[in-house]
Each structure stands twice: as structure tokens, then as C-alpha cells.
Amino acid sequence: MRVRRPLAVLCAIVPLALGAAACSDSSGGTVQGFRGVVLVRQINSPIQNHCQPLGPGGVSQVNNNTGVDIVLHKNLNCTDPPGQTSFYLATTLSATTAANQGLWKSFAPVGWPPPVPVN
């Protein structure tokens, strides 16, 4: 039994296209930063491999409505003060910082390391 060439090509291409779509690093969506109930910053489709500022005053709540996980930081340049740690926020989740923990001022998509000081 012979298989038609267009059908064979289609059967080879469709799984590749579906696999590529499933592995995409889609950052489509929004990241919203709030201080109390006030929306301070909304970033639409954040750029991959870039530190994204949430504002110099910081935010106490972040909603991650994107297709990628993010890491929240206490400084504007995606670093944290000594003794404080970053916060991992998975896709489609929200987080609120405790009052004594300080505010978040920037975030970075997972996979992009924060800057390392040169010694």
C-alpha cells in the first residue's frame, strides 16, 4: 500500500509544530504590582531575559498572569539586599509580602540569573 507524499509530509510536520509550541517560553500576559489596593505597575508581555522594574517605591502584592514563572526581588536591578532572599512566583499565581519583609521592586523571568558582582 502506497502512502501519498503530502500525507507523509503532513504526518512528519504536525508533531514537530506541536512540540515546538508546547516548549515555547511564552511570557504573554500581564504582571501586576499593587501597593495595598492601588495598582502601581502593570507590565504587558514582559520581555524575556530582562530585569523588569516594579517601581522605586515597591509593591506589596504581585499577580503573575503570564505563561512563565518569575522571581521577585527587593532591589530595582533584580538583586536583593544582604540577608534577604528573592521570592519565586509560579505562573498564574499571586503573592503578598509580609509587612516586615519589605516591598518587591523588580522581577525577572526564571532562567535569567540575577547580576553577580564582579570581584
OpenMM code with the backbone's topology and positions (N, CA, C; nanometers):
from openmm import Vec3, app, unit

residues = "MET ARG VAL ARG ARG PRO LEU ALA VAL LEU CYS ALA ILE VAL PRO LEU ALA LEU GLY ALA ALA ALA CYS SER ASP SER SER GLY GLY THR VAL GLN GLY PHE ARG GLY VAL VAL LEU VAL ARG GLN ILE ASN SER PRO ILE GLN ASN HIS CYS GLN PRO LEU GLY PRO GLY GLY VAL SER GLN VAL ASN ASN ASN THR GLY VAL ASP ILE VAL LEU HIS LYS ASN LEU ASN CYS THR ASP PRO PRO GLY GLN THR SER PHE TYR LEU ALA THR THR LEU SER ALA THR THR ALA ALA ASN GLN GLY LEU TRP LYS SER PHE ALA PRO VAL GLY TRP PRO PRO PRO VAL PRO VAL ASN".split()
positions = [
    Vec3(0.0848, -0.1180, 0.0000),
    Vec3(0.0000, 0.0000, 0.0000),
    Vec3(0.0891, 0.1240, 0.0000),
    Vec3(0.0649, 0.2121, -0.0897),
    Vec3(0.1434, 0.3351, -0.1022),
    Vec3(0.0795, 0.4478, -0.0214),
    Vec3(0.1637, 0.5251, 0.0418),
    Vec3(0.1177, 0.6424, 0.1161),
    Vec3(0.1473, 0.7643, 0.0308),
    Vec3(0.0492, 0.8492, 0.0176),
    Vec3(0.0680, 0.9699, -0.0632),
    Vec3(0.1712, 1.0607, 0.0019),
    Vec3(0.2513, 1.1229, -0.0809),
    Vec3(0.3600, 1.2082, -0.0318),
    Vec3(0.3093, 1.3240, 0.0539),
    Vec3(0.2032, 1.3989, 0.0150),
    Vec3(0.1560, 1.5079, 0.1013),
    Vec3(0.1120, 1.4592, 0.2398),
    Vec3(0.0517, 1.3417, 0.2461),
    Vec3(0.0094, 1.2876, 0.3747),
    Vec3(0.1314, 1.2524, 0.4601),
    Vec3(0.2328, 1.1955, 0.3984),
    Vec3(0.3544, 1.1611, 0.4721),
    Vec3(0.4235, 1.2860, 0.5258),
    Vec3(0.4297, 1.3912, 0.4442),
    Vec3(0.4912, 1.5166, 0.4878),
    Vec3(0.4122, 1.5770, 0.6029),
    Vec3(0.2806, 1.5765, 0.5915),
    Vec3(0.1945, 1.6310, 0.6960),
    Vec3(0.2131, 1.5548, 0.8266),
    Vec3(0.2223, 1.4227, 0.8186),
    Vec3(0.2406, 1.3410, 0.9384),
    Vec3(0.3760, 1.3661, 1.0039),
    Vec3(0.4735, 1.4119, 0.9295),
    Vec3(0.6048, 1.4419, 0.9857),
    Vec3(0.6103, 1.5828, 1.0433),
    Vec3(0.5410, 1.6770, 0.9819),
    Vec3(0.5495, 1.8175, 1.0234),
    Vec3(0.4611, 1.8489, 1.1442),
    Vec3(0.3421, 1.7943, 1.1505),
    Vec3(0.2478, 1.8284, 1.2578),
    Vec3(0.3059, 1.7995, 1.3965),
    Vec3(0.3651, 1.6817, 1.4228),
    Vec3(0.4218, 1.6605, 1.5572),
    Vec3(0.5343, 1.7579, 1.5906),
    Vec3(0.6137, 1.7961, 1.4925),
    Vec3(0.7207, 1.8924, 1.5180),
    Vec3(0.6642, 2.0288, 1.5560),
    Vec3(0.5613, 2.0716, 1.4856),
    Vec3(0.4987, 2.2013, 1.5154),
    Vec3(0.4343, 2.2004, 1.6535),
    Vec3(0.3670, 2.0925, 1.6885),
    Vec3(0.3040, 2.0838, 1.8204),
    Vec3(0.4091, 2.0803, 1.9308),
    Vec3(0.5179, 2.0110, 1.9083),
    Vec3(0.6253, 2.0056, 2.0072),
    Vec3(0.6888, 2.1408, 2.0287),
    Vec3(0.7101, 2.2152, 1.9223),
    Vec3(0.7692, 2.3488, 1.9344),
    Vec3(0.6757, 2.4425, 2.0096),
    Vec3(0.5465, 2.4333, 1.9851),
    Vec3(0.4501, 2.5191, 2.0534),
    Vec3(0.4432, 2.4857, 2.2023),
    Vec3(0.4540, 2.3593, 2.2365),
    Vec3(0.4447, 2.3179, 2.3762),
    Vec3(0.5672, 2.3605, 2.4551),
    Vec3(0.6799, 2.3787, 2.3904),
    Vec3(0.8044, 2.4137, 2.4597),
    Vec3(0.8352, 2.5620, 2.4549),
    Vec3(0.7445, 2.6433, 2.4111),
    Vec3(0.7748, 2.7859, 2.3978),
    Vec3(0.7820, 2.8518, 2.5347),
    Vec3(0.8625, 2.9548, 2.5467),
    Vec3(0.8738, 3.0333, 2.6691),
    Vec3(0.7854, 3.1564, 2.6558),
    Vec3(0.6569, 3.1341, 2.6513),
    Vec3(0.5639, 3.2437, 2.6293),
    Vec3(0.5510, 3.3285, 2.7536),
    Vec3(0.5838, 3.4555, 2.7404),
    Vec3(0.5644, 3.5464, 2.8526),
    Vec3(0.4434, 3.6351, 2.8265),
    Vec3(0.3571, 3.5927, 2.7346),
    Vec3(0.2360, 3.6680, 2.7062),
    Vec3(0.1475, 3.6754, 2.8294),
    Vec3(0.0852, 3.7875, 2.8502),
    Vec3(0.0009, 3.8097, 2.9663),
    Vec3(0.0491, 3.9326, 3.0413),
    Vec3(0.0090, 3.9439, 3.1668),
    Vec3(0.0461, 4.0614, 3.2448),
    Vec3(0.1031, 4.0226, 3.3810),
    Vec3(0.1908, 4.1075, 3.4293),
    Vec3(0.2365, 4.1033, 3.5676),
    Vec3(0.1891, 4.2340, 3.6293),
    Vec3(0.1137, 4.2237, 3.7376),
    Vec3(0.0589, 4.3422, 3.8030),
    Vec3(0.1184, 4.3557, 3.9420),
    Vec3(0.1595, 4.4773, 3.9761),
    Vec3(0.2123, 4.5056, 4.1088),
    Vec3(0.1213, 4.6036, 4.1814),
    Vec3(0.0825, 4.5694, 4.3039),
    Vec3(-0.0070, 4.6526, 4.3847),
    Vec3(0.0613, 4.6927, 4.5138),
    Vec3(0.0291, 4.8115, 4.5621),
    Vec3(0.0619, 4.8532, 4.6979),
    Vec3(-0.0717, 4.8764, 4.7646),
    Vec3(-0.1084, 4.7839, 4.8530),
    Vec3(-0.2435, 4.7859, 4.9084),
    Vec3(-0.3410, 4.7472, 4.7985),
    Vec3(-0.4406, 4.8329, 4.7742),
    Vec3(-0.5371, 4.8050, 4.6673),
    Vec3(-0.5085, 4.8876, 4.5418),
    Vec3(-0.4008, 4.9666, 4.5444),
    Vec3(-0.3673, 5.0552, 4.4325),
    Vec3(-0.2744, 4.9831, 4.3341),
    Vec3(-0.3155, 4.9804, 4.2073),
    Vec3(-0.2309, 4.9238, 4.1030),
    Vec3(-0.1168, 5.0207, 4.0756),
    Vec3(0.0069, 4.9777, 4.1060),
    Vec3(0.1244, 5.0627, 4.0893),
    Vec3(0.1834, 5.0447, 3.9504),
    Vec3(0.1911, 4.9208, 3.9037),
    Vec3(0.2555, 4.8930, 3.7751),
    Vec3(0.1935, 4.7708, 3.7124),
    Vec3(0.1667, 4.7777, 3.5820),
    Vec3(0.1227, 4.6621, 3.5046),
    Vec3(0.2149, 4.6494, 3.3844),
    Vec3(0.2741, 4.5322, 3.3680),
    Vec3(0.3641, 4.5070, 3.2563),
    Vec3(0.2987, 4.4030, 3.1671),
    Vec3(0.2710, 4.4410, 3.0435),
    Vec3(0.2113, 4.3502, 2.9467),
    Vec3(0.3202, 4.2777, 2.8690),
    Vec3(0.3075, 4.1465, 2.8596),
    Vec3(0.4035, 4.0613, 2.7878),
    Vec3(0.5478, 4.0996, 2.8221),
    Vec3(0.5906, 4.0732, 2.9455),
    Vec3(0.7260, 4.1115, 2.9858),
    Vec3(0.8312, 4.0483, 2.8946),
    Vec3(0.9379, 4.1215, 2.8742),
    Vec3(1.0440, 4.0790, 2.7838),
    Vec3(1.1287, 3.9722, 2.8512),
    Vec3(1.1494, 3.8622, 2.7805),
    Vec3(1.2346, 3.7559, 2.8316),
    Vec3(1.3784, 3.8065, 2.8444),
    Vec3(1.4502, 3.7537, 2.9404),
    Vec3(1.5920, 3.7845, 2.9625),
    Vec3(1.6183, 3.9303, 2.9987),
    Vec3(1.5215, 3.9952, 3.0616),
    Vec3(1.5397, 4.1331, 3.1072),
    Vec3(1.4855, 4.1478, 3.2488),
    Vec3(1.5535, 4.2278, 3.3265),
    Vec3(1.5043, 4.2643, 3.4583),
    Vec3(1.3925, 4.3662, 3.4385),
    Vec3(1.2797, 4.3447, 3.5030),
    Vec3(1.1637, 4.4322, 3.4873),
    Vec3(1.1387, 4.5075, 3.6182),
    Vec3(1.1450, 4.6406, 3.6177),
    Vec3(1.1200, 4.7162, 3.7410),
    Vec3(0.9712, 4.7212, 3.7751),
    Vec3(0.9435, 4.7170, 3.9048),
    Vec3(0.8057, 4.7323, 3.9525),
    Vec3(0.7845, 4.8700, 4.0134),
    Vec3(0.8890, 4.9498, 4.0190),
    Vec3(0.8787, 5.0864, 4.0695),
    Vec3(0.9699, 5.1083, 4.1878),
    Vec3(1.0232, 5.2307, 4.2007),
    Vec3(1.1176, 5.2595, 4.3091),
    Vec3(1.0547, 5.2492, 4.4475),
    Vec3(0.9246, 5.2729, 4.4562),
    Vec3(0.8575, 5.2625, 4.5860),
    Vec3(0.8242, 5.1202, 4.6246),
    Vec3(0.8263, 5.0269, 4.5281),
    Vec3(0.7982, 4.8866, 4.5548),
    Vec3(0.6505, 4.8541, 4.5592),
    Vec3(0.6220, 4.7256, 4.5596),
    Vec3(0.4842, 4.6759, 4.5648),
    Vec3(0.4746, 4.5671, 4.6711),
    Vec3(0.3554, 4.5521, 4.7277),
    Vec3(0.3351, 4.4513, 4.8319),
    Vec3(0.2634, 4.3276, 4.7800),
    Vec3(0.2044, 4.3359, 4.6606),
    Vec3(0.1358, 4.2206, 4.6017),
    Vec3(0.1675, 4.2141, 4.4533),
    Vec3(0.1907, 4.0925, 4.4023),
    Vec3(0.2183, 4.0718, 4.2604),
    Vec3(0.1298, 3.9607, 4.2081),
    Vec3(0.0650, 3.9869, 4.0955),
    Vec3(-0.0144, 3.8862, 4.0246),
    Vec3(0.0610, 3.8487, 3.8974),
    Vec3(0.0950, 3.7213, 3.8831),
    Vec3(0.1663, 3.6735, 3.7650),
    Vec3(0.0674, 3.6035, 3.6722),
    Vec3(0.0155, 3.6756, 3.5760),
    Vec3(-0.0799, 3.6205, 3.4794),
    Vec3(-0.0122, 3.5983, 3.3451),
    Vec3(0.1096, 3.5421, 3.3478),
    Vec3(0.1842, 3.5141, 3.2256),
    Vec3(0.2023, 3.3638, 3.2106),
    Vec3(0.2708, 3.3234, 3.1045),
    Vec3(0.2996, 3.1832, 3.0807),
    Vec3(0.4334, 3.1395, 3.1351),
    Vec3(0.5029, 3.2257, 3.2105),
    Vec3(0.6337, 3.1907, 3.2664),
    Vec3(0.6383, 3.2221, 3.4156),
    Vec3(0.7226, 3.1494, 3.4875),
    Vec3(0.7458, 3.1771, 3.6286),
    Vec3(0.8399, 3.2970, 3.6396),
    Vec3(0.8295, 3.3687, 3.7506),
    Vec3(0.9153, 3.4850, 3.7719),
    Vec3(0.9770, 3.4784, 3.9109),
    Vec3(1.0838, 3.5548, 3.9309),
    Vec3(1.1475, 3.5683, 4.0619),
    Vec3(1.1397, 3.7155, 4.1011),
    Vec3(1.0826, 3.7418, 4.2184),
    Vec3(1.0657, 3.8780, 4.2687),
    Vec3(1.1863, 3.9176, 4.3531),
    Vec3(1.2293, 4.0426, 4.3385),
    Vec3(1.3481, 4.0925, 4.4094),
    Vec3(1.3175, 4.2216, 4.4847),
    Vec3(1.3989, 4.2506, 4.5866),
    Vec3(1.3810, 4.3694, 4.6716),
    Vec3(1.4465, 4.4952, 4.6158),
    Vec3(1.5421, 4.4823, 4.5225),
    Vec3(1.6079, 4.5981, 4.4616),
    Vec3(1.5609, 4.6155, 4.3175),
    Vec3(1.5812, 4.7351, 4.2618),
    Vec3(1.5376, 4.7649, 4.1249),
    Vec3(1.6150, 4.6899, 4.0169),
    Vec3(1.7361, 4.6415, 4.0479),
    Vec3(1.8191, 4.5765, 3.9463),
    Vec3(1.8186, 4.4241, 3.9569),
    Vec3(1.7110, 4.3664, 4.0096),
    Vec3(1.6949, 4.2207, 4.0240),
    Vec3(1.8004, 4.1588, 4.1147),
    Vec3(1.8344, 4.2303, 4.2199),
    Vec3(1.9195, 4.1772, 4.3260),
    Vec3(1.8443, 4.1951, 4.4572),
    Vec3(1.9019, 4.1415, 4.5642),
    Vec3(1.8402, 4.1537, 4.6953),
    Vec3(1.9427, 4.2040, 4.7961),
    Vec3(1.8979, 4.2819, 4.8956),
    Vec3(1.9897, 4.3283, 4.9996),
    Vec3(2.0484, 4.2092, 5.0758),
    Vec3(2.1648, 4.2274, 5.1369),
    Vec3(2.2245, 4.1193, 5.2154),
    Vec3(2.1281, 4.0687, 5.3229),
    Vec3(2.1178, 3.9394, 5.3331),
    Vec3(2.0311, 3.8790, 5.4342),
    Vec3(1.8871, 3.8608, 5.3908),
    Vec3(1.8498, 3.9115, 5.2747),
    Vec3(1.7132, 3.8935, 5.2253),
    Vec3(1.7171, 3.8064, 5.1004),
    Vec3(1.6111, 3.7314, 5.0801),
    Vec3(1.6073, 3.6395, 4.9671),
    Vec3(1.5020, 3.6808, 4.8663),
    Vec3(1.5189, 3.6330, 4.7453),
    Vec3(1.4196, 3.6573, 4.6412),
    Vec3(1.2990, 3.5658, 4.6648),
    Vec3(1.1947, 3.5855, 4.5859),
    Vec3(1.0723, 3.5055, 4.6001),
    Vec3(1.0327, 3.4508, 4.4644),
    Vec3(1.0127, 3.3199, 4.4561),
    Vec3(0.9742, 3.2515, 4.3323),
    Vec3(0.8220, 3.2543, 4.3197),
    Vec3(0.7719, 3.3039, 4.2073),
    Vec3(0.6273, 3.3114, 4.1851),
    Vec3(0.5940, 3.2392, 4.0555),
    Vec3(0.5252, 3.1280, 4.0680),
    Vec3(0.4890, 3.0476, 3.9514),
    Vec3(0.3823, 3.1170, 3.8673),
    Vec3(0.3705, 3.0716, 3.7437),
    Vec3(0.2742, 3.1285, 3.6508),
    Vec3(0.1318, 3.1168, 3.7040),
    Vec3(0.0508, 3.2151, 3.6772),
    Vec3(-0.0907, 3.2274, 3.7142),
    Vec3(-0.1165, 3.2355, 3.8644),
    Vec3(-0.0139, 3.2633, 3.9438),
    Vec3(-0.0331, 3.2759, 4.0884),
    Vec3(-0.0097, 3.4198, 4.1338),
    Vec3(-0.0485, 3.4470, 4.2594),
    Vec3(-0.0285, 3.5779, 4.3206),
    Vec3(0.0453, 3.5607, 4.4522),
    Vec3(0.1127, 3.6669, 4.4951),
    Vec3(0.1838, 3.6642, 4.6236),
    Vec3(0.1722, 3.7997, 4.6899),
    Vec3(0.1672, 3.7970, 4.8232),
    Vec3(0.1648, 3.9186, 4.9036),
    Vec3(0.2779, 3.9093, 5.0051),
    Vec3(0.3573, 4.0153, 5.0151),
    Vec3(0.4688, 4.0149, 5.1093),
    Vec3(0.4199, 4.0541, 5.2477),
    Vec3(0.4856, 3.9994, 5.3495),
    Vec3(0.4551, 4.0361, 5.4873),
    Vec3(0.5062, 4.1785, 5.5125),
    Vec3(0.4407, 4.2501, 5.5993),
    Vec3(0.4738, 4.3901, 5.6250),
    Vec3(0.6198, 4.4082, 5.6679),
    Vec3(0.6748, 4.3160, 5.7452),
    Vec3(0.8112, 4.3311, 5.7947),
    Vec3(0.9168, 4.2769, 5.6971),
    Vec3(0.8762, 4.2267, 5.5817),
    Vec3(0.9692, 4.1692, 5.4853),
    Vec3(1.0151, 4.2677, 5.3782),
    Vec3(0.9555, 4.3837, 5.3692),
    Vec3(0.9921, 4.4812, 5.2672),
    Vec3(0.9128, 4.4596, 5.1387),
    Vec3(0.9241, 4.5546, 5.0479),
    Vec3(0.8472, 4.5519, 4.9233),
    Vec3(0.9326, 4.5004, 4.8080),
    Vec3(0.8682, 4.4439, 4.7076),
    Vec3(0.9364, 4.3984, 4.5866),
    Vec3(0.9486, 4.5150, 4.4900),
    Vec3(1.0649, 4.5278, 4.4265),
    Vec3(1.0889, 4.6400, 4.3355),
    Vec3(1.1212, 4.5973, 4.1935),
    Vec3(1.1431, 4.4673, 4.1698),
    Vec3(1.1718, 4.4191, 4.0344),
    Vec3(1.1463, 4.2696, 4.0270),
    Vec3(1.1429, 4.2192, 3.9038),
    Vec3(1.1298, 4.0756, 3.8834),
    Vec3(1.2037, 4.0359, 3.7568),
    Vec3(1.2323, 3.9066, 3.7466),
    Vec3(1.2987, 3.8517, 3.6289),
    Vec3(1.2365, 3.7170, 3.5960),
    Vec3(1.2197, 3.6868, 3.4676),
    Vec3(1.1711, 3.5542, 3.4297),
    Vec3(1.2691, 3.4465, 3.4764),
    Vec3(1.2168, 3.3300, 3.5146),
    Vec3(1.3016, 3.2194, 3.5582),
    Vec3(1.3944, 3.1786, 3.4451),
    Vec3(1.5172, 3.1501, 3.4792),
    Vec3(1.6158, 3.1112, 3.3793),
    Vec3(1.7150, 3.2218, 3.3520),
    Vec3(1.6811, 3.3440, 3.3910),
    Vec3(1.7728, 3.4561, 3.3733),
    Vec3(1.8355, 3.4840, 3.5089),
    Vec3(1.9664, 3.4596, 3.5262),
    Vec3(2.0280, 3.4805, 3.6570),
    Vec3(2.0401, 3.6281, 3.6920),
    Vec3(2.0262, 3.6602, 3.8198),
    Vec3(2.0462, 3.7995, 3.8593),
    Vec3(2.1927, 3.8375, 3.8430),
    Vec3(2.2209, 3.9675, 3.8323),
    Vec3(2.3591, 4.0103, 3.8157),
    Vec3(2.4473, 3.9643, 3.9310),
    Vec3(2.5695, 3.9256, 3.8992),
    Vec3(2.6649, 3.8820, 4.0005),
    Vec3(2.7722, 3.9901, 4.0115),
    Vec3(2.8009, 4.0383, 4.1340),
    Vec3(2.9030, 4.1417, 4.1470),
    Vec3(3.0397, 4.0899, 4.1040),
    Vec3(3.1155, 4.1746, 4.0378),
    Vec3(3.2493, 4.1393, 3.9928),
    Vec3(3.3464, 4.1640, 4.1065),
    Vec3(3.4285, 4.0640, 4.1384),
    Vec3(3.5269, 4.0792, 4.2476),
    Vec3(3.6633, 4.1055, 4.1924),
] * unit.nanometer
topology = app.Topology()
chain = topology.addChain("A")
for resn in residues:
    res = topology.addResidue(resn, chain)
    for name in ("N", "CA", "C"):
        topology.addAtom(name, app.Element.getBySymbol(name[0]), res)
